[in-house]
Amino acid sequence: MTESFFPEKSLLVRTRELLERYELRARKSLGQHFLINSGVLKKITAAADLSPADIVIEVGPGPGVLTAELVKQAGYVVAIEVDKSMVDLLKQTFYASDNLSLIAGDVLEIEPQDLIQQEKDRFPEHLKSVTDYKLVANLPYYITQPIIRHFCEAAVKPRSLVIMVQKEVAKNIVAQPGDLSIMAISVQYFGKPQIVDYVPAANFYPAPKVDSAILKIDMYDRPMVEVTSEKNFFKTVKAGFSSARKQVANSLSHGLDIPKSEVIALMQTAGVDPQKRAEMLTLAEWAKLEKVLAKDNK
């Protein structure tokens, strides 16, 4: 994987000029760091594998650097931006684009399905019957995890997510048993994540304090493991991680308020070693635990 890119002056200058023209600046409170490298943009769109048959949702387009590439390659783009001043800039910049909807709002307050449905009348004829979509975005750092969760848990999930996130968040999400976290399990339950490339901080304006990564998540048609109840599955996982670095039997006992002896017996029934720590358990082992716990509660 490439660890360094040289920020292209033309894209940096263009971004600065746009912001100056509309008397705007990156807002730290919204986690705005704008991508200024066309090579990285190409990696993002290549990973998304876009075509005129695709509907794309973009979250946090900012001044529209990524948006410009998306409208060239996708059939239709629905971009949602919480910063209304940026929406005004985008409307001026993309006034001639007939395959783009610009929405001012908080994506966490809108179901993706509703977002697409409300714009469907503007879609070209060949996309009006399409029900799936892709998420492609340079996500604000401060809200990365809620956005990923929002789309993974949506009633209509994206076919794939290609998103720019903090490097450490990406590494956390793709972790394997031994280093798993609640976040990793929550994503890997719904889809297969992979790091496309790392992107150093110098490729953004203004430069953040940490490096980033392009993360792709290919969503499964159905979850990775079969469980009795999705709600109880994640309740079990959360309980298992409730006591850091303790054996999972202790954590489950504490998190679910069940005597440790009962937890150990249930874990043995599930074929899961009670002495393991939570980060060591596979998704399949968590699913087995959820099933025996659900059976025990009947």
Secondary structure as GFF3:
##gff-version 3
##sequence-region A 1 298
A	DSSP	alpha_helix	9	21	.	.	.	ID=ss1
A	DSSP	three_ten_helix	28	30	.	.	.	ID=ss2
A	DSSP	beta_strand	34	35	.	.	.	ID=ss3
A	DSSP	alpha_helix	38	48	.	.	.	ID=ss4
A	DSSP	beta_strand	55	59	.	.	.	ID=ss5
A	DSSP	alpha_helix	65	73	.	.	.	ID=ss6
A	DSSP	beta_strand	76	81	.	.	.	ID=ss7
A	DSSP	alpha_helix	84	93	.	.	.	ID=ss8
A	DSSP	beta_strand	100	104	.	.	.	ID=ss9
A	DSSP	three_ten_helix	107	109	.	.	.	ID=ss10
A	DSSP	alpha_helix	112	119	.	.	.	ID=ss11
A	DSSP	three_ten_helix	120	122	.	.	.	ID=ss12
A	DSSP	three_ten_helix	125	127	.	.	.	ID=ss13
A	DSSP	beta_strand	134	138	.	.	.	ID=ss14
A	DSSP	three_ten_helix	141	143	.	.	.	ID=ss15
A	DSSP	alpha_helix	144	152	.	.	.	ID=ss16
A	DSSP	beta_strand	160	166	.	.	.	ID=ss17
A	DSSP	alpha_helix	167	173	.	.	.	ID=ss18
A	DSSP	alpha_helix	182	190	.	.	.	ID=ss19
A	DSSP	beta_strand	191	199	.	.	.	ID=ss20
A	DSSP	three_ten_helix	201	203	.	.	.	ID=ss21
A	DSSP	beta_strand	204	205	.	.	.	ID=ss22
A	DSSP	beta_strand	212	219	.	.	.	ID=ss23
A	DSSP	alpha_helix	230	240	.	.	.	ID=ss24
A	DSSP	alpha_helix	248	256	.	.	.	ID=ss25
A	DSSP	alpha_helix	260	270	.	.	.	ID=ss26
A	DSSP	three_ten_helix	278	280	.	.	.	ID=ss27
A	DSSP	alpha_helix	283	296	.	.	.	ID=ss28
###
